[in-house]
C-alpha cells in the first residue's frame, strides 16, 4: 500500500470533544506522496490511526502555527485542515525511527482534568525553546483501541512509540530543544507504557481534591438529567468502558453506576497512573490545582527546574497567566460560570466510598508523593 495524499471534501466532526477518528473527514484520493517528505514539512501533522487499513492519518493544514497554538491541538488540526495523508503503518514506523529526538528531551503534562494542565501547556508554549502541544488526540484514540479488543499490546505500544517520535519533527518557526505534550486525562491509562517506552522523559502531573473536581464537572450536568436513570447510566458505562478499564472491572449486571461514580473512576485511574510512574523510578513530579491557583509562580519555578528549563521570561509568563487558556472552547471560563448544579450529599458519599476502596488513595484530598511544596 502506498502513502497517498487526499483532498478533503467535507469535515464530519460534529462534537468537538469526541476522540479523533478517520471518519472525521470525507475525502477523495489525490496523488501518491513519499512518506519521508512529511518529516520536514510542518503543514503535515499526525491526526489519528486508521486501524481498519493499518495506516496513520496526517492532516495537511493551511496554518501550522495556528494548529500548534490551539487550546486543543486536535481541534486546531480540524479547523485548519485542507488535506489528508494516509501512510501505511509499516512506513509510519520506519520513518519514525529516523526522526531525531528533541535535544533536551520530552516533557509530558498529565492531569485528572479541569485542574490547570492547559494553562501549563500554554506557559510552556511561551518558552521559545519548547515545542508545546495541547492534546494531540491520537494518544486518546490508542487508549480506546487498547480497551476495545482486537489490538495486541505490542501493536498499541509500537503505535505509541512512533506517534511520539513523529511529534518531534520540525515545527513551523525556530527549532525547539524540548517537546512538551499535554494529553487528555484518559491517556494516563497508558502510564506504564509511556514510562517504559520513554524512561528519560519528564512527567508532570496536575491533580485536585476529588470532591471539588467532581463538583466542577457536575455543575455542567443538565438540570433535568436524573442521575439514577438506569437506562442512561448503562449507556454512560458503555461509553466510558472504552476508555477506562476500571469501569469494565467494577460495573455490575444488576445495577449500573451513576455518572458521578463513573467519572470518579476516571479520577482514580489518573491518580493511580501517576503512582505507577513513581514506582517505575522515572522523573516525575506533581502539583495540586489548589496550589497553582493560589500562587502560580511558586509552582512553576520548581516545575521549570524539574524540566531543566533555565532562561524563563516571567513577563511572558504573567501574560499567559492573566488569560483564560481555554477561551473560545466549550470549557470557556465565562461560559461555565452559568452552570449551577451542585452535588448532593449522597453523591458526595459515593465519591468518598469509591476512593476509600483504593489502597493507594483512601481519601478525596490525598496528597501524592512528589508534589511540589510538600
DRENSEVEX-158784 format. One record per residue (C-alpha): residue in one letter; x, y, z; residue number from 1. Coordinates in Angstrom, 1 decimal, padded with zeros to 4 digits. Layout:
BEGIN
<code=A, X=X, Y=Y, Z=Z, pos=NUM>
...
END
This chain:
BEGIN
<code=X, X=000.0, Y=000.0, Z=000.0, pos=1>
<code=X, X=001.3, Y=003.5, Z=-000.9, pos=2>
<code=X, X=001.3, Y=006.7, Z=001.1, pos=3>
<code=X, X=-001.4, Y=008.8, Z=-000.6, pos=4>
<code=X, X=-002.5, Y=012.4, Z=-000.3, pos=5>
<code=X, X=-006.2, Y=013.1, Z=-000.2, pos=6>
<code=X, X=-008.3, Y=016.3, Z=-000.6, pos=7>
<code=X, X=-010.9, Y=017.0, Z=002.0, pos=8>
<code=X, X=-014.5, Y=017.3, Z=000.6, pos=9>
<code=X, X=-016.2, Y=017.6, Z=004.0, pos=10>
<code=X, X=-015.5, Y=017.7, Z=007.7, pos=11>
<code=X, X=-017.8, Y=015.5, Z=009.7, pos=12>
<code=X, X=-016.7, Y=016.2, Z=013.3, pos=13>
<code=X, X=-020.0, Y=017.1, Z=015.0, pos=14>
<code=X, X=-018.9, Y=017.1, Z=018.6, pos=15>
<code=X, X=-015.6, Y=018.9, Z=019.5, pos=16>
<code=X, X=-014.8, Y=016.7, Z=022.4, pos=17>
<code=X, X=-015.2, Y=013.3, Z=020.7, pos=18>
<code=X, X=-012.0, Y=011.3, Z=020.2, pos=19>
<code=X, X=-010.4, Y=011.7, Z=016.8, pos=20>
<code=X, X=-011.2, Y=009.0, Z=014.1, pos=21>
<code=X, X=-010.8, Y=008.5, Z=010.3, pos=22>
<code=X, X=-014.5, Y=009.2, Z=009.7, pos=23>
<code=X, X=-014.0, Y=012.9, Z=010.8, pos=24>
<code=X, X=-013.3, Y=013.7, Z=007.2, pos=25>
<code=X, X=-014.8, Y=012.8, Z=003.8, pos=26>
<code=X, X=-012.0, Y=012.7, Z=001.2, pos=27>
<code=X, X=-011.2, Y=011.9, Z=-002.4, pos=28>
<code=X, X=-007.9, Y=010.5, Z=-003.4, pos=29>
<code=X, X=-005.2, Y=012.6, Z=-005.0, pos=30>
<code=X, X=-001.5, Y=011.8, Z=-005.6, pos=31>
<code=X, X=001.0, Y=009.4, Z=-004.2, pos=32>
<code=X, X=003.5, Y=011.0, Z=-001.9, pos=33>
<code=X, X=006.8, Y=010.0, Z=-000.4, pos=34>
<code=X, X=006.4, Y=009.3, Z=003.4, pos=35>
<code=X, X=009.8, Y=010.9, Z=004.1, pos=36>
<code=X, X=008.5, Y=014.2, Z=002.6, pos=37>
<code=X, X=006.2, Y=014.8, Z=005.6, pos=38>
<code=X, X=009.1, Y=014.9, Z=008.1, pos=39>
<code=X, X=010.4, Y=018.4, Z=007.4, pos=40>
<code=X, X=007.1, Y=019.9, Z=006.3, pos=41>
<code=X, X=005.2, Y=021.4, Z=009.3, pos=42>
<code=X, X=002.0, Y=021.5, Z=007.3, pos=43>
<code=X, X=001.6, Y=017.8, Z=007.9, pos=44>
<code=X, X=000.8, Y=016.6, Z=011.4, pos=45>
<code=X, X=-000.3, Y=013.2, Z=012.8, pos=46>
<code=X, X=-004.0, Y=013.2, Z=013.4, pos=47>
<code=X, X=-005.2, Y=009.7, Z=014.1, pos=48>
<code=X, X=-004.8, Y=006.0, Z=013.3, pos=49>
<code=X, X=-006.8, Y=004.1, Z=010.7, pos=50>
<code=X, X=-006.7, Y=000.5, Z=012.2, pos=51>
<code=X, X=-009.0, Y=-000.9, Z=009.5, pos=52>
<code=X, X=-006.5, Y=000.0, Z=006.8, pos=53>
<code=X, X=-003.4, Y=-000.3, Z=009.0, pos=54>
<code=X, X=-002.5, Y=003.3, Z=008.4, pos=55>
<code=X, X=-001.7, Y=006.5, Z=010.1, pos=56>
<code=X, X=-003.5, Y=009.6, Z=009.0, pos=57>
<code=X, X=-001.8, Y=013.0, Z=008.8, pos=58>
<code=X, X=-003.7, Y=016.3, Z=008.4, pos=59>
<code=X, X=-002.4, Y=018.9, Z=006.0, pos=60>
<code=X, X=-003.1, Y=022.4, Z=007.4, pos=61>
<code=X, X=-003.1, Y=025.8, Z=005.9, pos=62>
<code=X, X=-001.7, Y=027.4, Z=009.1, pos=63>
<code=X, X=000.6, Y=025.1, Z=011.1, pos=64>
<code=X, X=001.4, Y=027.8, Z=013.6, pos=65>
<code=X, X=-002.3, Y=028.2, Z=014.5, pos=66>
<code=X, X=-002.6, Y=024.4, Z=014.9, pos=67>
<code=X, X=000.3, Y=024.4, Z=017.4, pos=68>
<code=X, X=-001.2, Y=027.3, Z=019.4, pos=69>
<code=X, X=-004.8, Y=026.0, Z=019.6, pos=70>
<code=X, X=-006.2, Y=025.4, Z=023.0, pos=71>
<code=X, X=-006.8, Y=021.8, Z=021.8, pos=72>
<code=X, X=-004.4, Y=020.6, Z=019.2, pos=73>
<code=X, X=-006.8, Y=018.1, Z=017.6, pos=74>
<code=X, X=-009.4, Y=020.8, Z=017.1, pos=75>
<code=X, X=-006.8, Y=023.2, Z=015.6, pos=76>
<code=X, X=-006.0, Y=020.4, Z=013.1, pos=77>
<code=X, X=-009.6, Y=020.1, Z=012.1, pos=78>
<code=X, X=-010.2, Y=023.9, Z=011.8, pos=79>
<code=X, X=-007.2, Y=024.4, Z=009.5, pos=80>
<code=X, X=-007.3, Y=021.1, Z=007.5, pos=81>
<code=X, X=-007.0, Y=021.3, Z=003.8, pos=82>
<code=X, X=-005.9, Y=017.8, Z=003.0, pos=83>
<code=X, X=-005.1, Y=014.4, Z=004.5, pos=84>
<code=X, X=-002.3, Y=011.8, Z=004.0, pos=85>
<code=X, X=-002.7, Y=008.1, Z=004.6, pos=86>
<code=X, X=000.6, Y=006.4, Z=005.5, pos=87>
<code=X, X=000.8, Y=002.6, Z=005.9, pos=88>
<code=X, X=001.9, Y=001.7, Z=009.4, pos=89>
<code=X, X=005.0, Y=-000.1, Z=008.0, pos=90>
<code=X, X=006.2, Y=003.2, Z=006.6, pos=91>
<code=X, X=005.0, Y=005.2, Z=009.6, pos=92>
<code=X, X=007.1, Y=003.1, Z=012.0, pos=93>
<code=X, X=010.1, Y=003.0, Z=009.7, pos=94>
<code=X, X=010.3, Y=006.8, Z=009.1, pos=95>
<code=X, X=009.6, Y=007.5, Z=012.8, pos=96>
<code=X, X=012.9, Y=005.8, Z=013.7, pos=97>
<code=X, X=014.7, Y=008.3, Z=011.5, pos=98>
<code=X, X=013.3, Y=011.4, Z=013.3, pos=99>
<code=X, X=015.9, Y=012.9, Z=015.8, pos=100>
<code=X, X=014.8, Y=013.1, Z=019.4, pos=101>
<code=X, X=014.4, Y=016.6, Z=020.9, pos=102>
<code=X, X=017.9, Y=017.7, Z=022.0, pos=103>
<code=X, X=016.8, Y=018.3, Z=025.6, pos=104>
<code=X, X=014.1, Y=015.8, Z=026.0, pos=105>
<code=X, X=010.3, Y=015.2, Z=026.2, pos=106>
<code=X, X=008.0, Y=016.6, Z=028.9, pos=107>
<code=X, X=004.6, Y=015.0, Z=029.5, pos=108>
<code=X, X=001.9, Y=017.0, Z=031.1, pos=109>
<code=X, X=-000.7, Y=014.7, Z=032.7, pos=110>
<code=X, X=-003.7, Y=015.6, Z=034.8, pos=111>
<code=X, X=-007.1, Y=014.4, Z=036.1, pos=112>
<code=X, X=-008.7, Y=017.2, Z=034.0, pos=113>
<code=X, X=-010.1, Y=020.6, Z=035.0, pos=114>
<code=X, X=-007.0, Y=021.5, Z=037.1, pos=115>
<code=X, X=-004.7, Y=023.7, Z=035.0, pos=116>
<code=X, X=-003.0, Y=021.4, Z=032.6, pos=117>
<code=X, X=-004.0, Y=023.5, Z=029.5, pos=118>
<code=X, X=-002.6, Y=026.6, Z=031.3, pos=119>
<code=X, X=000.7, Y=024.8, Z=032.0, pos=120>
<code=X, X=000.8, Y=023.8, Z=028.3, pos=121>
<code=X, X=000.4, Y=027.4, Z=027.3, pos=122>
<code=X, X=003.0, Y=028.5, Z=029.8, pos=123>
<code=X, X=005.4, Y=026.2, Z=028.1, pos=124>
<code=X, X=004.4, Y=027.5, Z=024.7, pos=125>
<code=X, X=005.6, Y=030.9, Z=025.8, pos=126>
<code=X, X=009.1, Y=029.5, Z=026.3, pos=127>
<code=X, X=010.9, Y=029.7, Z=022.9, pos=128>
<code=X, X=012.9, Y=026.6, Z=023.5, pos=129>
<code=X, X=009.8, Y=024.4, Z=024.0, pos=130>
<code=X, X=007.5, Y=023.0, Z=021.3, pos=131>
<code=X, X=004.3, Y=022.6, Z=023.3, pos=132>
<code=X, X=001.3, Y=020.6, Z=022.0, pos=133>
<code=X, X=-002.0, Y=020.6, Z=023.9, pos=134>
<code=X, X=-003.8, Y=017.3, Z=023.4, pos=135>
<code=X, X=-002.7, Y=015.5, Z=020.2, pos=136>
<code=X, X=-005.6, Y=013.1, Z=020.3, pos=137>
<code=X, X=-004.2, Y=010.0, Z=018.6, pos=138>
<code=X, X=-002.9, Y=009.2, Z=022.1, pos=139>
<code=X, X=-006.5, Y=009.1, Z=023.4, pos=140>
<code=X, X=-007.5, Y=007.0, Z=020.4, pos=141>
<code=X, X=-004.9, Y=004.5, Z=021.3, pos=142>
<code=X, X=-006.4, Y=004.2, Z=024.7, pos=143>
<code=X, X=-009.7, Y=003.3, Z=023.2, pos=144>
<code=X, X=-008.2, Y=000.8, Z=020.8, pos=145>
<code=X, X=-006.3, Y=-000.8, Z=023.6, pos=146>
<code=X, X=-009.6, Y=-001.3, Z=025.5, pos=147>
<code=X, X=-012.0, Y=-002.3, Z=022.8, pos=148>
<code=X, X=-010.2, Y=-005.5, Z=021.8, pos=149>
<code=X, X=-008.7, Y=-006.8, Z=018.6, pos=150>
<code=X, X=-005.3, Y=-005.0, Z=019.0, pos=151>
<code=X, X=-002.4, Y=-006.5, Z=020.8, pos=152>
<code=X, X=-000.5, Y=-004.7, Z=023.5, pos=153>
<code=X, X=002.6, Y=-004.8, Z=021.1, pos=154>
<code=X, X=000.6, Y=-003.1, Z=018.3, pos=155>
<code=X, X=-000.6, Y=-000.3, Z=020.6, pos=156>
<code=X, X=002.9, Y=000.2, Z=022.1, pos=157>
<code=X, X=004.5, Y=000.4, Z=018.7, pos=158>
<code=X, X=002.0, Y=003.0, Z=017.5, pos=159>
<code=X, X=002.5, Y=004.9, Z=020.8, pos=160>
<code=X, X=006.3, Y=004.9, Z=020.4, pos=161>
<code=X, X=006.1, Y=006.1, Z=016.7, pos=162>
<code=X, X=003.5, Y=008.7, Z=017.5, pos=163>
<code=X, X=005.8, Y=010.4, Z=020.0, pos=164>
<code=X, X=008.7, Y=010.2, Z=017.6, pos=165>
<code=X, X=006.7, Y=011.9, Z=014.9, pos=166>
<code=X, X=005.8, Y=014.7, Z=017.3, pos=167>
<code=X, X=009.5, Y=015.5, Z=017.4, pos=168>
<code=X, X=009.5, Y=016.5, Z=013.7, pos=169>
<code=X, X=010.4, Y=020.2, Z=012.9, pos=170>
<code=X, X=007.7, Y=022.7, Z=013.7, pos=171>
<code=X, X=006.8, Y=025.9, Z=011.9, pos=172>
<code=X, X=009.3, Y=028.6, Z=013.1, pos=173>
<code=X, X=012.5, Y=028.2, Z=015.1, pos=174>
<code=X, X=013.7, Y=024.8, Z=016.2, pos=175>
<code=X, X=013.0, Y=023.7, Z=019.7, pos=176>
<code=X, X=015.1, Y=022.0, Z=022.3, pos=177>
<code=X, X=012.2, Y=020.5, Z=024.3, pos=178>
<code=X, X=009.0, Y=018.7, Z=023.2, pos=179>
<code=X, X=006.1, Y=019.1, Z=025.6, pos=180>
<code=X, X=002.9, Y=017.1, Z=025.2, pos=181>
<code=X, X=-000.1, Y=017.7, Z=027.3, pos=182>
<code=X, X=-002.5, Y=014.8, Z=026.9, pos=183>
<code=X, X=-006.2, Y=014.3, Z=027.7, pos=184>
<code=X, X=-006.6, Y=012.8, Z=031.2, pos=185>
<code=X, X=-007.6, Y=009.4, Z=029.8, pos=186>
<code=X, X=-004.1, Y=008.8, Z=028.4, pos=187>
<code=X, X=-003.0, Y=008.0, Z=032.0, pos=188>
<code=X, X=-004.4, Y=004.5, Z=031.3, pos=189>
<code=X, X=-001.2, Y=004.1, Z=029.3, pos=190>
<code=X, X=001.1, Y=005.5, Z=032.0, pos=191>
<code=X, X=003.1, Y=002.3, Z=032.4, pos=192>
<code=X, X=003.7, Y=002.1, Z=028.6, pos=193>
<code=X, X=004.7, Y=005.7, Z=028.5, pos=194>
<code=X, X=007.1, Y=005.2, Z=031.3, pos=195>
<code=X, X=008.6, Y=002.1, Z=029.8, pos=196>
<code=X, X=008.9, Y=003.5, Z=026.3, pos=197>
<code=X, X=010.3, Y=006.9, Z=027.3, pos=198>
<code=X, X=012.2, Y=006.3, Z=030.6, pos=199>
<code=X, X=014.1, Y=009.6, Z=030.3, pos=200>
<code=X, X=011.1, Y=011.8, Z=029.7, pos=201>
<code=X, X=009.9, Y=014.1, Z=032.4, pos=202>
<code=X, X=006.3, Y=013.6, Z=033.7, pos=203>
<code=X, X=004.4, Y=016.4, Z=035.4, pos=204>
<code=X, X=001.0, Y=015.6, Z=036.9, pos=205>
<code=X, X=-001.7, Y=018.0, Z=038.0, pos=206>
<code=X, X=-004.5, Y=016.9, Z=040.3, pos=207>
<code=X, X=-007.1, Y=018.2, Z=042.8, pos=208>
<code=X, X=-009.4, Y=017.2, Z=045.6, pos=209>
<code=X, X=-011.9, Y=014.7, Z=044.1, pos=210>
<code=X, X=-014.9, Y=016.4, Z=045.7, pos=211>
<code=X, X=-014.1, Y=019.9, Z=044.2, pos=212>
<code=X, X=-013.1, Y=018.3, Z=040.9, pos=213>
<code=X, X=-016.3, Y=016.4, Z=040.6, pos=214>
<code=X, X=-018.2, Y=019.5, Z=041.8, pos=215>
<code=X, X=-016.8, Y=021.5, Z=038.9, pos=216>
<code=X, X=-017.8, Y=018.8, Z=036.3, pos=217>
<code=X, X=-021.2, Y=018.3, Z=037.9, pos=218>
<code=X, X=-022.2, Y=021.9, Z=037.6, pos=219>
<code=X, X=-022.4, Y=021.4, Z=033.8, pos=220>
<code=X, X=-024.8, Y=018.4, Z=034.1, pos=221>
<code=X, X=-028.2, Y=019.1, Z=032.5, pos=222>
<code=X, X=-030.6, Y=020.3, Z=035.2, pos=223>
<code=X, X=-033.2, Y=017.7, Z=034.2, pos=224>
<code=X, X=-030.7, Y=014.7, Z=034.0, pos=225>
<code=X, X=-031.8, Y=012.1, Z=036.5, pos=226>
<code=X, X=-028.5, Y=010.7, Z=037.8, pos=227>
<code=X, X=-030.3, Y=007.5, Z=038.8, pos=228>
<code=X, X=-031.8, Y=006.7, Z=035.4, pos=229>
<code=X, X=-030.6, Y=003.2, Z=034.9, pos=230>
<code=X, X=-031.0, Y=003.1, Z=031.1, pos=231>
<code=X, X=-029.0, Y=006.3, Z=030.6, pos=232>
<code=X, X=-026.4, Y=005.1, Z=033.2, pos=233>
<code=X, X=-025.9, Y=001.9, Z=031.3, pos=234>
<code=X, X=-025.0, Y=004.0, Z=028.2, pos=235>
<code=X, X=-022.6, Y=006.1, Z=030.3, pos=236>
<code=X, X=-020.9, Y=002.9, Z=031.5, pos=237>
<code=X, X=-020.7, Y=001.6, Z=027.9, pos=238>
<code=X, X=-019.1, Y=004.8, Z=026.7, pos=239>
<code=X, X=-016.5, Y=005.1, Z=029.5, pos=240>
<code=X, X=-015.7, Y=001.4, Z=029.4, pos=241>
<code=X, X=-014.0, Y=002.1, Z=026.0, pos=242>
<code=X, X=-011.5, Y=004.4, Z=027.8, pos=243>
<code=X, X=-011.3, Y=003.5, Z=031.5, pos=244>
<code=X, X=-010.7, Y=-000.2, Z=032.3, pos=245>
<code=X, X=-011.9, Y=000.2, Z=035.9, pos=246>
<code=X, X=-015.4, Y=000.8, Z=034.5, pos=247>
<code=X, X=-015.4, Y=-002.7, Z=033.0, pos=248>
<code=X, X=-013.8, Y=-004.2, Z=036.1, pos=249>
<code=X, X=-016.3, Y=-002.7, Z=038.6, pos=250>
<code=X, X=-019.6, Y=-002.5, Z=036.7, pos=251>
<code=X, X=-022.4, Y=-004.9, Z=037.9, pos=252>
<code=X, X=-025.0, Y=-006.6, Z=035.8, pos=253>
<code=X, X=-027.8, Y=-005.9, Z=038.4, pos=254>
<code=X, X=-027.4, Y=-002.1, Z=038.8, pos=255>
<code=X, X=-025.4, Y=000.4, Z=036.8, pos=256>
<code=X, X=-023.2, Y=003.0, Z=038.4, pos=257>
<code=X, X=-024.4, Y=006.6, Z=038.4, pos=258>
<code=X, X=-022.5, Y=009.1, Z=036.2, pos=259>
<code=X, X=-020.7, Y=010.6, Z=039.2, pos=260>
<code=X, X=-019.3, Y=007.2, Z=040.2, pos=261>
<code=X, X=-018.2, Y=006.5, Z=036.6, pos=262>
<code=X, X=-016.4, Y=009.8, Z=036.4, pos=263>
<code=X, X=-014.7, Y=009.3, Z=039.7, pos=264>
<code=X, X=-013.3, Y=006.1, Z=038.3, pos=265>
<code=X, X=-011.6, Y=008.3, Z=035.7, pos=266>
<code=X, X=-010.1, Y=010.4, Z=038.5, pos=267>
<code=X, X=-008.9, Y=007.3, Z=040.3, pos=268>
<code=X, X=-007.4, Y=005.9, Z=037.1, pos=269>
<code=X, X=-005.3, Y=009.1, Z=036.6, pos=270>
<code=X, X=-004.2, Y=009.2, Z=040.2, pos=271>
<code=X, X=-003.1, Y=005.6, Z=040.2, pos=272>
<code=X, X=-001.4, Y=006.1, Z=036.8, pos=273>
<code=X, X=000.8, Y=008.7, Z=038.4, pos=274>
<code=X, X=001.6, Y=006.3, Z=041.3, pos=275>
<code=X, X=002.6, Y=003.7, Z=038.7, pos=276>
<code=X, X=005.0, Y=006.2, Z=037.1, pos=277>
<code=X, X=006.5, Y=006.9, Z=040.6, pos=278>
<code=X, X=007.0, Y=003.1, Z=041.1, pos=279>
<code=X, X=008.9, Y=002.9, Z=037.8, pos=280>
<code=X, X=011.6, Y=005.3, Z=039.2, pos=281>
<code=X, X=011.4, Y=007.7, Z=036.2, pos=282>
<code=X, X=011.4, Y=011.5, Z=036.5, pos=283>
<code=X, X=008.1, Y=012.6, Z=038.0, pos=284>
<code=X, X=006.6, Y=015.4, Z=040.0, pos=285>
<code=X, X=003.1, Y=016.7, Z=040.7, pos=286>
<code=X, X=001.2, Y=019.8, Z=041.7, pos=287>
<code=X, X=-002.2, Y=020.5, Z=043.2, pos=288>
<code=X, X=-004.7, Y=022.7, Z=041.4, pos=289>
<code=X, X=-005.2, Y=024.4, Z=044.7, pos=290>
<code=X, X=-001.6, Y=025.4, Z=044.9, pos=291>
<code=X, X=-001.1, Y=026.5, Z=041.3, pos=292>
<code=X, X=-004.2, Y=028.6, Z=041.6, pos=293>
<code=X, X=-003.1, Y=030.3, Z=044.9, pos=294>
<code=X, X=000.5, Y=031.0, Z=043.8, pos=295>
<code=X, X=001.3, Y=030.0, Z=040.2, pos=296>
<code=X, X=005.0, Y=031.2, Z=040.4, pos=297>
<code=X, X=005.6, Y=029.1, Z=043.5, pos=298>
<code=X, X=004.7, Y=026.0, Z=041.5, pos=299>
<code=X, X=006.1, Y=027.0, Z=038.1, pos=300>
<code=X, X=009.6, Y=027.9, Z=039.3, pos=301>
<code=X, X=010.3, Y=024.4, Z=040.6, pos=302>
<code=X, X=008.5, Y=022.9, Z=037.6, pos=303>
<code=X, X=010.9, Y=024.7, Z=035.3, pos=304>
<code=X, X=013.8, Y=023.4, Z=037.3, pos=305>
<code=X, X=012.5, Y=019.9, Z=037.2, pos=306>
<code=X, X=012.2, Y=020.1, Z=033.4, pos=307>
<code=X, X=015.7, Y=021.7, Z=033.0, pos=308>
<code=X, X=014.4, Y=024.9, Z=031.5, pos=309>
<code=X, X=016.6, Y=027.8, Z=032.5, pos=310>
<code=X, X=016.0, Y=031.0, Z=030.7, pos=311>
<code=X, X=012.4, Y=032.0, Z=031.5, pos=312>
<code=X, X=010.9, Y=035.3, Z=030.6, pos=313>
<code=X, X=008.5, Y=035.9, Z=033.5, pos=314>
<code=X, X=006.8, Y=038.9, Z=031.9, pos=315>
<code=X, X=005.7, Y=036.5, Z=029.1, pos=316>
<code=X, X=004.5, Y=034.0, Z=031.8, pos=317>
<code=X, X=002.5, Y=036.7, Z=033.5, pos=318>
<code=X, X=000.7, Y=037.5, Z=030.3, pos=319>
<code=X, X=-000.2, Y=033.8, Z=029.8, pos=320>
<code=X, X=-001.4, Y=033.5, Z=033.4, pos=321>
<code=X, X=-003.7, Y=036.5, Z=033.0, pos=322>
<code=X, X=-005.9, Y=035.0, Z=030.3, pos=323>
<code=X, X=-008.3, Y=032.0, Z=030.1, pos=324>
<code=X, X=-006.2, Y=029.3, Z=028.4, pos=325>
<code=X, X=-009.4, Y=027.6, Z=027.1, pos=326>
<code=X, X=-011.2, Y=030.8, Z=025.9, pos=327>
<code=X, X=-013.4, Y=030.1, Z=022.9, pos=328>
<code=X, X=-013.8, Y=026.4, Z=023.6, pos=329>
<code=X, X=-016.7, Y=024.6, Z=025.4, pos=330>
<code=X, X=-014.6, Y=025.0, Z=028.6, pos=331>
<code=X, X=-014.5, Y=028.8, Z=028.3, pos=332>
<code=X, X=-014.5, Y=030.2, Z=031.9, pos=333>
<code=X, X=-017.2, Y=032.7, Z=031.2, pos=334>
<code=X, X=-019.4, Y=030.0, Z=029.7, pos=335>
<code=X, X=-019.0, Y=027.7, Z=032.6, pos=336>
<code=X, X=-020.0, Y=030.3, Z=035.2, pos=337>
<code=X, X=-023.6, Y=030.0, Z=034.1, pos=338>
<code=X, X=-023.7, Y=026.3, Z=035.3, pos=339>
<code=X, X=-025.1, Y=025.9, Z=038.8, pos=340>
<code=X, X=-025.9, Y=022.2, Z=039.5, pos=341>
<code=X, X=-024.5, Y=021.0, Z=042.9, pos=342>
<code=X, X=-023.6, Y=017.6, Z=044.2, pos=343>
<code=X, X=-026.0, Y=016.1, Z=046.7, pos=344>
<code=X, X=-024.6, Y=014.6, Z=049.9, pos=345>
<code=X, X=-025.5, Y=011.1, Z=048.6, pos=346>
<code=X, X=-023.3, Y=011.7, Z=045.5, pos=347>
<code=X, X=-020.5, Y=013.1, Z=047.7, pos=348>
<code=X, X=-020.6, Y=009.9, Z=049.7, pos=349>
<code=X, X=-020.5, Y=007.8, Z=046.6, pos=350>
<code=X, X=-017.2, Y=009.6, Z=045.8, pos=351>
<code=X, X=-015.8, Y=009.0, Z=049.2, pos=352>
<code=X, X=-016.7, Y=005.3, Z=049.2, pos=353>
<code=X, X=-015.1, Y=004.6, Z=045.8, pos=354>
<code=X, X=-011.9, Y=006.3, Z=046.8, pos=355>
<code=X, X=-011.8, Y=004.6, Z=050.2, pos=356>
<code=X, X=-011.7, Y=001.3, Z=048.3, pos=357>
<code=X, X=-008.4, Y=002.2, Z=046.6, pos=358>
<code=X, X=-005.4, Y=001.4, Z=048.9, pos=359>
<code=X, X=-003.1, Y=004.0, Z=047.4, pos=360>
<code=X, X=-005.6, Y=006.8, Z=047.7, pos=361>
<code=X, X=-008.1, Y=006.4, Z=050.5, pos=362>
<code=X, X=-009.4, Y=010.0, Z=050.7, pos=363>
<code=X, X=-010.5, Y=012.6, Z=048.1, pos=364>
<code=X, X=-007.9, Y=015.1, Z=049.3, pos=365>
<code=X, X=-005.0, Y=012.7, Z=049.2, pos=366>
<code=X, X=-001.5, Y=014.3, Z=048.7, pos=367>
<code=X, X=000.6, Y=012.4, Z=046.2, pos=368>
<code=X, X=004.3, Y=011.8, Z=046.6, pos=369>
<code=X, X=006.5, Y=014.2, Z=044.7, pos=370>
<code=X, X=004.0, Y=017.1, Z=045.0, pos=371>
<code=X, X=005.7, Y=020.4, Z=044.7, pos=372>
<code=X, X=005.7, Y=022.3, Z=048.0, pos=373>
<code=X, X=005.0, Y=019.2, Z=050.2, pos=374>
END
